[in-house]
Amino acid sequence: MSYIYPAFVVILITTVYTTFLAFNLIPQVKAVNGDSGGQYFYTPSEPELYGVLVSFHVMFGMLITCFILASTSSPGYIPRETSADRKKWVDGDFEIKDEDDNRVKEIIQDTKADLSNSRVIAWLKSIVILERKKQYGYYRHCSACNLYKPDRTHHCRICDRCILRMDHHCPWICNCVGHRNYKTFLLLLFYAIACLGFILGGMARRLVYAFRPIMDTTTFLLEDLLVQIVYLLCLFLFIALCMFFTFHMNLTLNNMTTIELREKKNNTDPFIVHRFNVAHAKFDNGYWNNFIGIFGPPWMWLLPIFPGGDGTYLGTSVRKSSEIESKTQI
C-alpha cells in the first residue's frame, strides 16, 4: 500500500509529459520541418522550438532524478559507526559538565529568560545537546530504537526509525524527508514547478486551439478534451506546488522544520513555545547561513548534491557555567 502514492505520481508525470509531447511539441516539430499534410495551431521558429525542447527536457530530467533520489536516499539516521558515536547515542554519555547541564535546565524552565542576549545565544550554540524532555529536563531517549536522540531528531512511526532533522514523512515519495534528503526534496518541488510553468506557457496556444468549433467528435475526445483536462490539472498543481515550495523556503530561511513549526512554535502551551525558542536559538544562523546550510555553495544550488554535515547538531565546545555567569544575565 505504501507504494500507491509514488505509483500515482509516476502515472501523473507520464500522462502530463505524454500529452505535452504528443499534442504540443511533436506537432510543432512537424510544422517547423514543413510537413504540409497537417494543420497546426502554431509554427514556431527553429531557435524557439529547439530552445524549448532542450530547456524543458533538461529540467524534466532533473525532476525525474530528484524524484528518484528523494524516494530512495536515506533521510539521515542516528550514527552508530564509531565508538564515539556509540558512546553518545547508545550510552548517553555526552560529557556535559554538571554546571552546564543545570544551567540548560534553568533556562528551559525559565520562560522569561532573555534569549536576545548574544552571549547567551553563543553559549547555547556551544551546548552539545540542548533539546530535553519536558519534565525534569532529561535527555531525549527513543524507546523504540533504544538510542538517545540528537537535537531535532524524531522517531517516524511509518519508517520505524529515528530521523535526523526530521521534517515530515512524505507519502508521495514513500520516504521521510530529513537531514540528508531535504535539499533533494526542495529541488524536486522546484523542478516540478519549472516543468509545469513550461507546460502551461507552451500549451497556452494549444489550449486556445482546443476550443475551436468541434468538427470531429473523435478528435475532440481523444485530443482537445485531454489537452483541456491536463492543462487545468497542471494549473492546479502549479499553484499548489508554488504555495508548498514557498512554505518550505520560509522554513529553510528560518532554519525550521514542519514538525517544529506545527508542534512547537505554534503550540498553545507557552512552555513548549519557550523550549522551542531556546532550541531554535542554537540552530538559527541568519537567513543567508540557514540557506547555505541546506543548499551548500552557489555552484551546487540547483544540483541534487548533499552539502554535507552529520545532522546531529552537536555543540562545538562546552564551557563551565562559572566562566560565563557574569556575562549571561538571565
C-alpha positions as CSV (number, residue, x, y, z in Angstrom):
1,M,0.0,0.0,0.0
2,S,2.9,2.4,0.7
3,Y,3.9,2.4,-3.0
4,I,0.4,3.5,-4.2
5,Y,1.2,7.2,-3.9
6,P,4.6,7.1,-5.7
7,A,3.0,5.0,-8.4
8,F,0.2,7.6,-8.8
9,V,2.9,10.3,-9.1
10,V,4.7,8.3,-11.8
11,I,1.4,7.8,-13.7
12,L,0.6,11.5,-13.4
13,I,4.0,12.6,-14.6
14,T,3.8,10.1,-17.5
15,T,0.3,11.4,-18.5
16,V,1.2,15.1,-18.4
17,Y,4.5,14.5,-20.3
18,T,2.9,12.4,-23.0
19,T,0.1,14.9,-23.5
20,F,2.6,17.8,-23.8
21,L,4.8,15.8,-26.1
22,A,2.1,14.3,-28.4
23,F,-0.2,17.3,-28.7
24,N,2.2,20.2,-28.4
25,L,5.9,19.5,-29.1
26,I,5.6,16.9,-31.8
27,P,3.1,18.9,-33.9
28,Q,5.4,22.0,-33.7
29,V,8.4,19.9,-34.8
30,K,6.4,18.7,-37.8
31,A,5.3,22.3,-38.6
32,V,8.9,23.5,-38.5
33,N,10.1,20.7,-40.7
34,G,7.5,21.7,-43.3
35,D,5.1,18.8,-43.0
36,S,2.3,20.0,-45.4
37,G,0.0,17.2,-44.6
38,G,-1.2,18.6,-41.3
39,Q,-2.9,21.7,-39.9
40,Y,-1.0,23.2,-37.0
41,F,-2.1,25.6,-34.3
42,Y,1.3,27.3,-34.2
43,T,4.5,27.2,-36.1
44,P,7.5,28.4,-34.0
45,S,10.9,29.4,-35.3
46,E,13.6,26.8,-35.1
47,P,15.6,28.5,-32.4
48,E,12.4,28.9,-30.3
49,L,11.4,25.3,-30.8
50,Y,14.7,23.7,-30.1
51,G,15.4,26.1,-27.2
52,V,12.1,24.9,-25.6
53,L,12.9,21.3,-26.3
54,V,16.3,21.3,-24.8
55,S,15.4,23.5,-21.8
56,F,12.3,21.6,-20.9
57,H,13.9,18.2,-21.2
58,V,16.9,19.3,-19.0
59,M,14.5,20.3,-16.3
60,F,12.4,17.2,-16.8
61,G,15.5,15.1,-16.4
62,M,16.3,16.9,-13.2
63,L,12.8,16.4,-12.0
64,I,13.0,12.6,-12.5
65,T,16.5,12.5,-11.0
66,C,15.3,14.4,-7.9
67,F,12.2,12.2,-7.6
68,I,14.3,9.0,-7.6
69,L,16.9,10.4,-5.2
70,A,14.3,11.8,-2.8
71,S,12.4,8.4,-2.8
72,T,15.4,6.1,-2.4
73,S,18.1,8.1,-0.5
74,S,18.5,7.9,3.3
75,P,16.9,10.9,5.1
76,G,19.7,10.5,7.8
77,Y,19.8,8.2,10.8
78,I,21.5,8.4,14.2
79,P,25.1,7.5,13.6
80,R,26.5,4.4,15.3
81,E,29.5,3.6,13.2
82,T,32.3,4.7,15.6
83,S,32.9,4.2,19.3
84,A,32.5,7.9,19.8
85,D,29.0,7.7,18.2
86,R,28.0,4.7,20.3
87,K,29.3,6.5,23.4
88,K,26.9,9.4,22.8
89,W,23.8,7.8,21.2
90,V,23.8,4.3,22.7
91,D,25.3,5.1,26.2
92,G,24.1,8.6,26.5
93,D,27.5,9.9,27.6
94,F,27.7,13.5,26.3
95,E,30.4,14.7,28.6
96,I,28.5,17.8,29.6
97,K,29.6,19.3,32.9
98,D,27.0,19.3,35.7
99,E,27.2,23.1,35.9
100,D,26.3,23.5,32.2
101,D,23.6,20.8,32.4
102,N,22.0,22.5,35.3
103,R,22.2,25.9,33.6
104,V,20.5,24.5,30.5
105,K,17.6,23.1,32.7
106,E,17.3,26.5,34.4
107,I,17.0,28.3,31.0
108,I,14.5,25.8,29.8
109,Q,12.3,26.2,32.9
110,D,12.5,30.0,32.9
111,T,10.0,31.2,30.4
112,K,11.3,34.8,31.0
113,A,14.9,34.0,30.0
114,D,16.5,36.7,27.8
115,L,17.1,34.8,24.5
116,S,18.1,38.0,22.7
117,N,21.4,38.3,24.5
118,S,24.2,37.5,22.0
119,R,26.4,35.9,24.7
120,V,23.5,33.7,25.8
121,I,22.9,32.6,22.3
122,A,26.6,31.9,21.7
123,W,26.7,29.8,24.9
124,L,23.6,27.9,23.8
125,K,25.2,27.1,20.5
126,S,28.1,25.5,22.3
127,I,26.0,23.0,24.3
128,V,26.3,19.5,22.9
129,I,22.7,18.5,23.5
130,L,20.1,21.3,24.0
131,E,16.7,19.8,23.5
132,R,15.4,18.0,26.6
133,K,12.3,16.2,27.8
134,K,9.6,18.4,29.1
135,Q,9.7,17.0,32.6
136,Y,12.9,17.2,34.6
137,G,15.0,18.2,31.5
138,Y,16.4,14.7,30.9
139,Y,18.0,13.8,27.6
140,R,15.5,12.6,25.0
141,H,15.6,8.8,24.5
142,C,13.8,6.7,21.9
143,S,12.5,3.5,23.5
144,A,11.7,2.0,20.0
145,C,15.3,2.5,18.7
146,N,16.9,2.3,22.1
147,L,19.0,5.3,21.3
148,Y,19.5,8.8,22.6
149,K,18.2,11.5,20.2
150,P,20.3,14.2,18.8
151,D,18.7,17.7,18.7
152,R,15.9,17.9,16.1
153,T,15.7,14.1,15.7
154,H,12.2,12.5,15.8
155,H,11.0,8.9,15.5
156,C,8.9,8.2,12.4
157,R,6.2,5.6,13.2
158,I,5.9,4.7,9.5
159,C,9.6,4.2,8.8
160,D,10.0,2.9,12.4
161,R,13.4,4.7,12.7
162,C,14.7,7.9,14.2
163,I,15.3,10.5,11.5
164,L,17.9,13.3,11.9
165,R,16.3,16.8,11.5
166,M,13.0,15.2,10.5
167,D,10.7,17.5,8.6
168,H,7.9,15.1,7.8
169,H,7.1,11.7,6.2
170,C,6.0,12.3,2.6
171,P,3.7,9.6,1.2
172,W,4.2,10.8,-2.3
173,I,7.9,9.7,-2.3
174,C,7.3,6.9,0.2
175,N,10.1,8.2,2.4
176,C,10.9,10.5,5.2
177,V,12.2,14.0,4.5
178,G,15.1,14.7,6.8
179,H,18.7,15.9,7.1
180,R,20.2,14.2,4.1
181,N,17.4,14.4,1.5
182,Y,15.7,17.7,2.4
183,K,17.6,19.6,-0.3
184,T,16.7,17.0,-2.9
185,F,13.0,17.3,-1.8
186,L,13.1,21.1,-2.3
187,L,14.7,20.7,-5.7
188,L,12.0,18.1,-6.6
189,L,9.4,20.8,-5.9
190,F,11.5,23.5,-7.8
191,Y,11.9,21.4,-10.9
192,A,8.2,20.3,-10.8
193,I,7.2,23.9,-10.7
194,A,9.6,24.8,-13.5
195,C,8.3,22.0,-15.7
196,L,4.7,22.9,-15.0
197,G,5.5,26.5,-15.9
198,F,7.0,25.4,-19.3
199,I,3.9,23.2,-19.9
200,L,1.4,26.0,-19.1
201,G,3.3,28.5,-21.2
202,G,4.0,26.1,-24.1
203,M,0.4,24.7,-24.2
204,A,-1.4,28.0,-24.0
205,R,-1.9,28.3,-27.7
206,R,-2.8,24.6,-27.9
207,L,-5.4,25.2,-25.3
208,V,-7.0,28.0,-27.2
209,Y,-6.9,25.9,-30.3
210,A,-8.8,23.1,-28.4
211,F,-11.8,25.5,-28.0
212,R,-12.4,25.8,-31.8
213,P,-15.7,24.5,-33.2
214,I,-16.0,20.7,-33.0
215,M,-15.6,19.3,-36.4
216,D,-14.7,15.7,-35.4
217,T,-16.0,14.2,-32.2
218,T,-13.2,11.6,-32.0
219,T,-10.5,14.2,-32.4
220,F,-12.2,16.3,-29.7
221,L,-12.5,13.5,-27.2
222,L,-9.0,12.0,-27.8
223,E,-7.1,15.2,-28.2
224,D,-8.8,18.5,-27.4
225,L,-10.6,17.3,-24.3
226,L,-7.5,15.6,-23.0
227,V,-5.5,18.8,-23.5
228,Q,-8.1,20.8,-21.6
229,I,-8.1,18.4,-18.7
230,V,-4.3,18.1,-18.5
231,Y,-3.9,21.9,-18.7
232,L,-6.3,22.5,-15.8
233,L,-4.6,19.8,-13.8
234,C,-1.2,21.4,-14.4
235,L,-2.6,24.8,-13.5
236,F,-3.9,23.4,-10.2
237,L,-0.6,21.6,-9.4
238,F,1.4,24.7,-10.3
239,I,-0.5,26.9,-7.8
240,A,-0.4,24.2,-5.1
241,L,3.3,23.4,-5.5
242,C,4.2,27.1,-5.6
243,M,2.4,27.6,-2.3
244,F,4.1,24.5,-0.8
245,F,7.5,25.5,-2.1
246,T,7.1,29.0,-0.7
247,F,6.2,27.5,2.7
248,H,9.3,25.3,2.7
249,M,11.6,28.1,1.6
250,N,10.3,30.1,4.5
251,L,11.2,27.2,6.8
252,T,14.6,26.9,5.2
253,L,15.4,30.6,5.6
254,N,14.4,30.4,9.3
255,N,16.0,27.0,9.9
256,M,12.8,25.3,11.0
257,T,11.1,22.1,10.2
258,T,7.5,21.4,9.6
259,I,7.4,19.5,12.9
260,E,9.0,22.4,14.8
261,L,6.6,24.9,13.3
262,R,3.4,22.9,13.7
263,E,4.0,21.2,17.1
264,K,6.3,23.6,18.9
265,K,6.3,27.2,17.6
266,N,2.6,27.3,17.0
267,N,1.7,25.3,20.1
268,T,-0.8,26.8,22.6
269,D,1.3,25.8,25.5
270,P,3.7,28.7,26.3
271,F,6.2,26.4,28.0
272,I,6.5,24.3,24.8
273,V,6.9,27.5,22.7
274,H,9.7,28.6,25.1
275,R,11.5,25.3,24.8
276,F,11.4,25.7,21.0
277,N,12.7,29.2,21.2
278,V,15.7,28.0,23.4
279,A,16.5,25.3,20.9
280,H,16.0,27.5,17.9
281,A,18.5,30.0,19.2
282,K,21.1,27.2,18.8
283,F,20.1,26.3,15.2
284,D,19.2,29.7,13.7
285,N,22.2,31.3,12.0
286,G,20.5,34.1,10.0
287,Y,18.7,33.8,6.6
288,W,21.8,33.5,4.4
289,N,23.7,31.0,6.5
290,N,20.5,29.0,7.0
291,F,20.0,28.8,3.2
292,I,23.7,27.9,2.6
293,G,23.4,25.2,5.3
294,I,20.7,23.4,3.2
295,F,21.8,24.2,-0.4
296,G,25.5,24.5,0.0
297,P,27.8,26.8,-2.1
298,P,26.2,28.6,-5.1
299,W,27.6,26.1,-7.7
300,M,25.5,23.3,-6.2
301,W,22.3,25.1,-5.5
302,L,20.4,23.5,-8.5
303,L,22.1,20.1,-8.2
304,P,20.8,17.3,-6.0
305,I,24.2,17.1,-4.2
306,F,24.2,16.7,-0.4
307,P,26.1,19.7,1.1
308,G,27.5,17.7,4.0
309,G,27.1,17.6,7.8
310,D,26.2,14.7,10.1
311,G,22.9,16.2,11.2
312,T,23.4,15.7,14.9
313,Y,23.9,19.5,15.6
314,L,26.5,18.8,18.3
315,G,27.8,22.0,20.0
316,T,31.3,22.9,19.1
317,S,32.5,23.4,22.7
318,V,31.4,23.3,26.3
319,R,32.4,25.8,28.9
320,K,31.8,25.9,32.6
321,S,28.8,28.0,33.6
322,S,31.0,29.8,36.1
323,E,33.0,31.2,33.2
324,I,30.0,32.9,31.7
325,E,27.8,33.5,34.7
326,S,28.9,37.1,34.9
327,K,28.2,37.6,31.2
328,T,24.8,35.8,30.8
329,Q,22.5,37.8,33.0
330,I,19.4,35.6,32.7
